[in-house]
């Protein structure tokens, strides 16, 4: 058996090539969570679907990915991490090709579910491989590299999706994965070695069933709740019931089970638990803001779709700059101090966004987005590192699976909360503002519009209603940004409760072995 990491002729590990191989997989999987968003209108016409039906193209991928993320640790242990990673990428690329050739809504929804099922293991396995490839003192640097893939995908996705849809076809949104996936598979075959196989731990089918029911129903509820008017809809109530029943059955069944579907001993580690909660809150804020900015600049500021995508770019640039800084200077500062600084910067940027108005210029949006990216990066890298710093190496793959599941659920909660609050706040604000629109109100008498507008004229009333609706929506966006600021500040106590990471057994670089 070969007990060493893959090495070059000079005797040094192929660290750079391993990093590139797993980052291609990470980027490809994360990219697909957002790249199809802007292509939905074109897909809707091509596949003869309604607006509600075409949203299943996004939902099916999220549900499939969420269901298959938790068993990543068991799959990697049972069949070998390299085999599972390669099989995931091959399945993902094949499903991407088939998505690009789909001719009906049913077809593409099923194939997007398959794409999510195959892609689920790619991100947690990539993270585990990086942690095991780099020595403990360079884990922060490794997680900075990993963070680039996690953040870059959602930032580039809308811009790349808009470009491919505008100048080629929506089908290229899926075909773009094929060359990237082929390169990633070949590099993994060449440079990544296999891990040992654990034949003792059996698959917990009932645990998988119960947890899959809960996760799938939760994702459906979060994705469709706003359109279904939440608990005024029978389907939302049914989905919530399935979530609660699934979780209750899972914990009752697995609590005393030796080889449970998810190793519950993970949650005995304080740092792991605290960083999971922090990750949930951070990605709740991050995904909520990323979902809010495009409709804000397109609907309220009337930006074209390409510009709307480009407005998100400064956040990605700021995040990558902070990744580089944290990776280089991690040994000079306490991880907790870096995270606290990042949360304060994030809260400050959201405070500035809370003061946006319908006259805000592009520069103000750009610099607040850039500062926000700096804050997110300062939190994310040490968080990724601290979450696994006190876990034994043998639990890393399963730990990364659970961590990425909770991170993704946080993002889903963020998007759902953001749009629900936006809708409700806009309605309430519109109602309140409309009460002041009378010929006798002081605000109306002082307005320049009073001289040219007749409140008894239908056309003038429609025009005035448009102005009120715009201002009400602006208040809704402001309230969302304020809530995200509060969430980022509420995360600060979690950082203060974390313990300084210490080296744990098996914390040296993991020594992959080739299974017999």
C-alpha positions as CSV (number, residue, x, y, z in Angstrom):
1,X,0.0,0.0,0.0
2,X,1.1,3.5,-0.8
3,X,0.8,5.5,2.4
4,X,1.9,8.9,1.1
5,X,0.3,11.8,-0.7
6,X,0.8,11.9,-4.5
7,X,4.2,13.3,-5.2
8,X,6.1,14.7,-8.1
9,X,9.5,13.6,-9.4
10,X,11.1,16.0,-6.9
11,X,9.4,14.2,-4.0
12,X,7.0,17.1,-3.2
13,X,3.3,16.5,-3.1
14,X,1.3,17.7,-6.1
15,X,-0.4,20.2,-3.9
16,X,-1.1,22.8,-6.6
17,X,-2.5,20.2,-9.0
18,X,-4.7,18.6,-6.3
19,X,-6.0,22.0,-5.3
20,X,-6.8,22.9,-8.9
21,X,-8.6,19.5,-9.5
22,X,-10.9,19.9,-6.5
23,X,-11.5,23.6,-7.0
24,X,-12.8,23.0,-10.5
25,X,-15.3,20.6,-9.1
26,X,-16.3,23.0,-6.3
27,X,-16.7,25.9,-8.7
28,X,-18.7,23.9,-11.2
29,X,-21.2,22.7,-8.6
30,X,-21.7,26.0,-6.9
31,X,-21.9,27.8,-10.2
32,X,-25.0,25.8,-11.1
33,X,-26.9,27.1,-8.1
34,X,-27.2,30.5,-9.8
35,X,-26.2,30.3,-13.5
36,X,-29.7,29.1,-14.6
37,X,-31.6,31.9,-12.8
38,X,-31.3,34.5,-15.6
39,X,-32.1,31.9,-18.3
40,X,-35.5,31.0,-16.8
41,X,-37.5,33.4,-19.1
42,X,-36.0,31.9,-22.2
43,X,-36.4,28.4,-20.9
44,X,-40.0,29.2,-20.0
45,X,-40.9,30.0,-23.6
46,X,-38.9,27.1,-25.1
47,X,-40.4,24.5,-22.8
48,X,-43.9,25.9,-22.8
49,X,-44.1,26.4,-19.0
50,X,-45.7,28.9,-16.7
51,X,-43.7,31.2,-14.4
52,X,-44.5,29.0,-11.4
53,X,-43.6,25.8,-13.2
54,X,-40.3,27.0,-14.6
55,X,-39.1,27.8,-11.0
56,X,-38.9,24.0,-10.5
57,X,-35.7,24.1,-12.6
58,X,-34.1,25.8,-9.7
59,X,-36.0,24.1,-6.9
60,X,-35.3,20.5,-8.2
61,X,-31.5,21.1,-8.2
62,X,-31.5,22.5,-4.7
63,X,-33.7,19.7,-3.3
64,X,-31.5,17.0,-5.0
65,X,-28.3,18.6,-3.7
66,X,-29.7,19.0,-0.2
67,X,-30.9,15.4,0.1
68,X,-27.6,13.8,-1.0
69,X,-25.2,16.1,1.0
70,X,-25.5,14.4,4.4
71,X,-24.5,10.8,3.2
72,X,-21.3,12.1,1.7
73,X,-19.2,10.9,4.7
74,X,-20.7,7.4,4.5
75,X,-20.3,7.1,0.7
76,X,-16.6,8.3,0.9
77,X,-15.9,5.9,3.7
78,X,-17.6,2.9,2.1
79,X,-16.4,3.3,-1.5
80,X,-13.3,5.6,-1.2
81,X,-13.3,9.4,-1.4
82,X,-11.6,9.6,-4.8
83,X,-14.1,7.1,-6.4
84,X,-17.1,9.0,-5.0
85,X,-15.7,12.3,-6.2
86,X,-15.0,11.1,-9.7
87,X,-18.4,9.3,-9.9
88,X,-20.1,12.5,-8.8
89,X,-18.4,14.6,-11.4
90,X,-19.1,12.1,-14.2
91,X,-22.7,11.9,-13.2
92,X,-22.9,15.7,-12.9
93,X,-21.4,16.3,-16.3
94,X,-23.7,13.7,-17.9
95,X,-26.8,15.2,-16.3
96,X,-25.6,18.7,-17.4
97,X,-25.4,17.4,-21.0
98,X,-28.9,15.9,-20.8
99,X,-30.3,19.1,-19.3
100,X,-29.0,21.0,-22.3
101,X,-30.8,18.6,-24.6
102,X,-34.1,18.5,-22.7
103,X,-37.3,19.2,-24.7
104,X,-39.9,19.3,-22.0
105,X,-40.4,20.7,-18.5
106,X,-40.8,17.3,-16.9
107,X,-37.6,16.1,-18.5
108,X,-35.4,19.1,-17.4
109,X,-36.9,19.0,-13.8
110,X,-36.0,15.3,-13.5
111,X,-32.5,15.9,-14.9
112,X,-31.9,18.9,-12.7
113,X,-32.8,16.7,-9.7
114,X,-30.3,14.1,-11.0
115,X,-27.7,16.9,-11.4
116,X,-28.2,18.0,-7.8
117,X,-28.0,14.4,-6.5
118,X,-24.7,13.8,-8.3
119,X,-23.2,17.2,-7.5
120,X,-24.0,17.1,-3.7
121,X,-20.9,15.3,-2.7
122,X,-18.5,17.4,-4.7
123,X,-18.2,20.5,-2.4
124,X,-17.8,18.7,0.9
125,X,-15.3,16.2,-0.6
126,X,-13.3,19.0,-2.1
127,X,-13.1,20.7,1.3
128,X,-12.1,17.5,3.0
129,X,-9.4,16.8,0.4
130,X,-7.9,20.3,0.8
131,X,-7.9,20.0,4.6
132,X,-6.0,16.6,4.3
133,X,-3.6,17.8,1.6
134,X,-2.4,20.9,3.4
135,X,-0.6,20.6,6.8
136,X,-2.4,22.0,9.9
137,X,-0.5,25.3,9.9
138,X,-1.7,26.0,6.3
139,X,-5.4,25.1,6.8
140,X,-6.4,28.7,6.7
141,X,-4.7,29.1,3.4
142,X,-6.4,26.0,2.1
143,X,-9.8,27.3,3.2
144,X,-9.1,30.7,1.6
145,X,-8.7,28.8,-1.7
146,X,-11.8,26.8,-1.1
147,X,-13.7,30.0,-0.3
148,X,-12.9,31.4,-3.6
149,X,-14.7,28.6,-5.4
150,X,-17.7,28.9,-3.0
151,X,-18.1,32.6,-3.4
152,X,-17.0,33.0,-7.1
153,X,-19.6,30.6,-8.4
154,X,-22.7,32.6,-7.2
155,X,-21.1,35.9,-8.2
156,X,-20.1,34.9,-11.7
157,X,-23.2,32.7,-12.3
158,X,-25.7,35.4,-13.1
159,X,-23.3,37.3,-15.4
160,X,-22.1,34.2,-17.2
161,X,-25.7,32.8,-17.5
162,X,-26.9,36.2,-18.9
163,X,-24.1,36.2,-21.5
164,X,-24.6,32.7,-22.7
165,X,-28.3,33.1,-22.9
166,X,-28.1,36.4,-24.7
167,X,-25.5,35.4,-27.3
168,X,-25.9,31.7,-27.6
169,X,-28.8,29.7,-26.0
170,X,-30.0,28.8,-22.6
171,X,-28.8,25.3,-23.3
172,X,-25.2,26.5,-23.0
173,X,-25.8,27.3,-19.4
174,X,-25.6,23.5,-18.9
175,X,-23.1,22.6,-21.7
176,X,-20.5,24.9,-20.1
177,X,-20.0,22.2,-17.4
178,X,-18.8,19.6,-19.9
179,X,-15.2,20.8,-20.6
180,X,-14.7,21.9,-17.0
181,X,-15.9,18.6,-15.7
182,X,-13.7,16.6,-18.1
183,X,-10.6,18.5,-17.0
184,X,-11.5,18.1,-13.4
185,X,-12.0,14.3,-13.7
186,X,-8.7,13.8,-15.6
187,X,-6.8,15.8,-13.0
188,X,-8.4,13.9,-10.1
189,X,-7.5,10.6,-11.7
190,X,-3.9,11.8,-12.1
191,X,-3.2,13.5,-8.8
192,X,-5.6,12.6,-6.1
193,X,-5.1,9.3,-4.3
194,X,-7.7,7.1,-2.8
195,X,-8.6,6.8,0.9
196,X,-9.0,3.7,3.0
197,X,-12.4,1.9,2.8
198,X,-14.5,1.3,5.9
199,X,-16.6,-1.8,5.4
200,X,-17.8,-1.9,9.0
201,X,-20.2,1.0,9.0
202,X,-23.4,0.0,7.2
203,X,-25.8,2.3,5.4
204,X,-28.6,3.6,7.6
205,X,-31.5,3.4,5.1
206,X,-34.2,4.5,7.6
207,X,-32.1,7.4,8.7
208,X,-31.5,8.4,5.1
209,X,-35.3,8.2,4.4
210,X,-36.3,10.2,7.4
211,X,-33.7,12.9,6.9
212,X,-34.3,13.1,3.1
213,X,-38.0,13.6,3.7
214,X,-37.3,16.5,6.2
215,X,-34.7,18.2,4.0
216,X,-36.7,17.8,0.8
217,X,-39.9,19.2,2.4
218,X,-38.0,22.1,4.0
219,X,-36.4,23.1,0.7
220,X,-39.8,23.0,-1.0
221,X,-41.4,25.0,1.7
222,X,-38.7,27.7,1.7
223,X,-38.6,27.9,-2.1
224,X,-42.4,28.0,-2.7
225,X,-43.7,29.5,0.5
226,X,-43.8,33.1,-0.7
227,X,-45.6,32.2,-3.9
228,X,-48.0,30.0,-2.0
229,X,-48.8,32.7,0.6
230,X,-47.1,30.6,3.3
231,X,-49.4,29.1,5.9
232,X,-52.5,30.2,4.1
233,X,-51.7,27.4,1.7
234,X,-52.5,23.8,2.5
235,X,-49.3,22.6,0.6
236,X,-47.1,24.7,2.9
237,X,-48.7,23.3,6.0
238,X,-48.2,19.8,4.6
239,X,-44.6,20.5,3.8
240,X,-44.0,21.8,7.4
241,X,-45.6,18.7,8.8
242,X,-43.3,16.5,6.8
243,X,-40.3,18.5,8.0
244,X,-41.3,18.1,11.7
245,X,-42.3,14.4,11.3
246,X,-39.1,13.6,9.4
247,X,-36.8,15.3,12.0
248,X,-38.7,13.7,14.9
249,X,-38.5,10.2,13.3
250,X,-34.8,10.7,12.5
251,X,-33.7,11.7,16.0
252,X,-35.9,9.1,17.7
253,X,-34.5,6.4,15.4
254,X,-30.9,7.3,15.3
255,X,-30.3,8.5,18.9
256,X,-29.4,5.1,20.2
257,X,-28.2,3.6,16.9
258,X,-24.5,2.8,16.7
259,X,-23.9,3.4,13.0
260,X,-26.4,6.2,12.4
261,X,-26.9,8.0,9.1
262,X,-25.2,11.1,10.5
263,X,-22.6,10.7,13.2
264,X,-24.2,12.7,16.0
265,X,-20.9,12.7,18.0
266,X,-19.9,15.6,15.6
267,X,-22.2,17.8,17.6
268,X,-20.2,17.2,20.8
269,X,-17.5,19.5,19.4
270,X,-18.2,23.1,20.5
271,X,-16.3,24.8,17.7
272,X,-18.0,22.6,15.1
273,X,-21.5,23.5,16.4
274,X,-20.8,27.2,16.9
275,X,-19.3,27.5,13.4
276,X,-22.2,25.7,11.9
277,X,-24.6,28.2,13.5
278,X,-22.3,31.0,12.3
279,X,-22.2,29.6,8.8
280,X,-26.0,29.4,8.8
281,X,-26.3,33.1,9.7
282,X,-23.5,34.3,7.4
283,X,-24.9,32.5,4.4
284,X,-28.4,33.6,5.3
285,X,-27.2,37.2,5.0
286,X,-25.0,36.6,1.9
287,X,-27.6,34.8,-0.2
288,X,-30.4,37.2,0.9
289,X,-28.3,40.2,-0.3
290,X,-27.3,38.4,-3.5
291,X,-30.9,37.7,-4.3
292,X,-32.1,41.2,-3.4
293,X,-29.6,43.3,-5.4
294,X,-30.7,42.2,-9.0
295,X,-34.4,43.1,-8.5
296,X,-33.3,46.2,-6.7
297,X,-31.2,47.6,-9.5
298,X,-33.4,46.2,-12.3
299,X,-36.9,47.0,-11.0
300,X,-36.2,50.2,-9.0
301,X,-33.2,51.7,-10.8
302,X,-34.0,50.3,-14.3
303,X,-30.6,48.8,-14.9
304,X,-30.2,46.3,-17.8
305,X,-29.7,42.6,-16.9
306,X,-26.0,42.5,-17.7
307,X,-25.3,45.6,-15.6
308,X,-27.4,44.1,-12.8
309,X,-25.1,41.1,-12.9
310,X,-21.9,43.2,-12.9
311,X,-23.1,45.1,-9.8
312,X,-22.5,41.9,-7.9
313,X,-18.9,41.7,-9.0
314,X,-17.3,44.1,-6.5
315,X,-18.6,41.9,-3.7
316,X,-16.7,39.0,-5.2
317,X,-13.6,41.1,-5.7
318,X,-13.6,42.3,-2.1
319,X,-14.1,38.7,-0.8
320,X,-11.2,37.4,-2.8
321,X,-8.9,40.2,-1.7
322,X,-9.8,39.4,1.9
323,X,-9.2,35.7,1.2
324,X,-5.7,36.5,0.0
325,X,-5.0,38.7,3.1
326,X,-6.3,36.2,5.6
327,X,-4.4,33.3,3.9
328,X,-1.2,35.3,4.0
329,X,-1.4,36.8,7.5
330,X,-3.4,34.2,9.4
331,X,-0.6,33.3,11.7
332,X,-0.3,36.9,12.9
333,X,-3.8,37.4,14.1
334,X,-6.3,35.4,16.2
335,X,-9.0,33.8,14.1
336,X,-11.7,35.1,16.5
337,X,-10.4,38.7,16.1
338,X,-10.5,38.3,12.3
339,X,-14.0,37.0,12.4
340,X,-15.2,39.7,14.7
341,X,-13.6,42.3,12.4
342,X,-15.4,40.8,9.4
343,X,-18.8,40.8,11.1
344,X,-18.4,44.4,12.1
345,X,-17.4,45.4,8.5
346,X,-20.3,43.3,7.2
347,X,-22.8,45.1,9.6
348,X,-21.4,48.5,8.6
349,X,-21.9,47.8,4.9
350,X,-25.5,46.7,5.6
351,X,-26.0,49.8,7.6
352,X,-25.0,51.9,4.6
353,X,-27.3,49.8,2.3
354,X,-30.1,50.5,4.8
355,X,-29.8,54.1,3.6
356,X,-30.1,53.3,-0.1
357,X,-32.9,55.3,-1.9
358,X,-34.2,55.4,-5.5
359,X,-31.6,58.1,-6.3
360,X,-28.6,56.1,-5.2
361,X,-25.8,56.2,-7.7
362,X,-23.8,53.2,-9.1
363,X,-20.6,54.3,-7.1
364,X,-22.4,54.0,-3.7
365,X,-23.8,50.6,-4.6
366,X,-20.3,49.5,-5.8
367,X,-18.3,50.5,-2.8
368,X,-20.8,49.2,-0.3
369,X,-20.8,45.9,-2.2
370,X,-16.9,45.8,-2.2
371,X,-16.7,46.6,1.6
372,X,-19.3,43.9,2.2
373,X,-17.2,41.4,0.3
374,X,-14.2,42.3,2.5
375,X,-16.3,41.5,5.6
376,X,-17.7,38.3,4.3
377,X,-14.2,37.0,3.4
378,X,-12.7,37.9,6.8
379,X,-15.5,35.8,8.4
380,X,-15.6,32.9,6.0
381,X,-12.0,31.7,5.9
382,X,-11.3,31.4,9.7
383,X,-14.9,30.0,10.0
384,X,-14.1,27.2,7.5
385,X,-10.9,26.5,9.4
386,X,-12.2,26.7,12.9
387,X,-15.2,24.4,12.2
388,X,-12.9,21.4,11.6
389,X,-9.9,22.5,13.7
390,X,-10.8,20.3,16.6
391,X,-12.4,17.4,14.7
392,X,-10.4,14.2,14.2
393,X,-9.3,13.7,10.6
394,X,-11.4,10.6,10.3
395,X,-14.6,12.8,10.8
396,X,-13.7,15.5,8.4
397,X,-15.5,14.2,5.3
398,X,-18.7,13.7,7.2
399,X,-18.2,17.0,9.0
400,X,-17.8,18.9,5.8
401,X,-21.0,17.3,4.5
402,X,-23.0,18.4,7.5
403,X,-21.4,21.8,7.4
404,X,-22.2,22.4,3.8
405,X,-25.8,21.2,4.2
406,X,-26.4,23.7,7.1
407,X,-24.7,26.4,5.1
408,X,-27.0,25.8,2.1
409,X,-30.1,25.7,4.3
410,X,-29.0,29.0,5.7
411,X,-28.8,30.4,2.2
412,X,-32.3,29.0,1.4
413,X,-33.7,30.6,4.6
414,X,-32.1,33.9,3.7
415,X,-33.6,34.1,0.2
416,X,-37.0,33.0,1.5
417,X,-37.0,35.5,4.4
418,X,-35.7,38.3,2.2
419,X,-38.5,38.1,-0.4
420,X,-41.2,37.4,2.2
421,X,-40.2,40.5,4.1
422,X,-39.8,42.5,0.9
423,X,-43.3,41.6,-0.2
424,X,-45.1,42.2,3.1
425,X,-43.2,45.4,3.9
426,X,-43.9,46.8,0.4
427,X,-47.6,46.1,0.8
428,X,-47.8,47.6,4.3
429,X,-45.7,50.7,3.3
430,X,-47.8,51.2,0.1
431,X,-51.0,51.2,2.3
432,X,-49.5,53.7,4.8
433,X,-48.1,56.0,2.1
434,X,-51.4,56.0,0.1
435,X,-53.3,57.3,3.1
436,X,-51.3,60.6,2.8
437,X,-52.2,61.1,-0.8
438,X,-55.1,63.5,-0.5
439,X,-55.6,67.1,-1.9
440,X,-55.5,68.3,1.7
441,X,-52.3,66.7,2.9
442,X,-49.3,69.0,3.6
443,X,-46.9,66.6,1.8
444,X,-49.1,66.7,-1.3
445,X,-49.5,70.5,-1.3
446,X,-45.8,71.0,-1.0
447,X,-44.9,68.5,-3.7
448,X,-44.0,69.9,-7.2
449,X,-46.5,67.3,-8.6
450,X,-49.4,69.1,-7.1
451,X,-49.3,71.8,-9.7
452,X,-49.5,69.4,-12.7
453,X,-51.4,66.4,-11.3
454,X,-55.2,66.0,-10.9
455,X,-56.2,63.4,-8.3
456,X,-59.5,63.0,-10.0
457,X,-57.8,62.0,-13.3
458,X,-57.3,58.2,-13.8
459,X,-54.0,58.6,-15.7
460,X,-52.5,60.9,-13.1
461,X,-53.7,58.6,-10.3
462,X,-52.0,55.6,-12.1
463,X,-48.8,57.6,-12.4
464,X,-48.9,58.6,-8.7
465,X,-49.6,55.0,-7.7
466,X,-46.4,54.0,-9.6
467,X,-44.4,56.6,-7.6
468,X,-45.9,55.3,-4.3
469,X,-45.3,51.7,-5.3
470,X,-41.6,52.5,-6.0
471,X,-41.1,54.2,-2.7
472,X,-42.9,51.4,-0.8
473,X,-40.6,48.9,-2.5
474,X,-37.6,51.0,-1.5
475,X,-38.8,50.8,2.1
476,X,-39.1,47.0,1.8
477,X,-35.5,46.7,0.5
478,X,-34.3,49.0,3.3
479,X,-36.1,46.8,5.9
480,X,-34.4,43.7,4.4
481,X,-30.9,45.3,4.6
482,X,-31.6,46.3,8.2
483,X,-32.6,42.8,9.2
484,X,-29.5,41.4,7.6
485,X,-27.4,43.9,9.6
486,X,-29.1,42.7,12.8
487,X,-28.4,39.1,12.0
488,X,-24.7,39.9,11.3
489,X,-24.4,41.7,14.7
490,X,-26.3,38.8,16.4
491,X,-23.5,36.4,15.2
492,X,-20.8,38.2,17.2
493,X,-21.5,36.3,20.5
494,X,-21.0,33.0,18.7
495,X,-17.4,34.0,17.9
496,X,-16.7,35.0,21.5
497,X,-17.8,31.5,22.7
498,X,-15.4,29.7,20.4
499,X,-12.3,28.0,21.8
500,X,-8.8,28.6,20.4
501,X,-8.1,25.7,18.0
502,X,-5.7,23.1,19.2
503,X,-4.1,20.2,17.3
504,X,-6.1,17.0,17.6
505,X,-5.2,13.4,17.0
506,X,-4.9,12.7,13.3
507,X,-4.5,16.4,12.5
508,X,-1.4,16.0,10.4
509,X,-2.0,15.8,6.7
510,X,-4.2,12.8,6.0
511,X,-2.3,9.9,4.5
512,X,-4.5,8.5,1.7
513,X,-4.1,4.8,0.9
514,X,-5.0,2.8,-2.1
515,X,-7.6,0.3,-1.0
516,X,-7.1,-3.3,-1.9
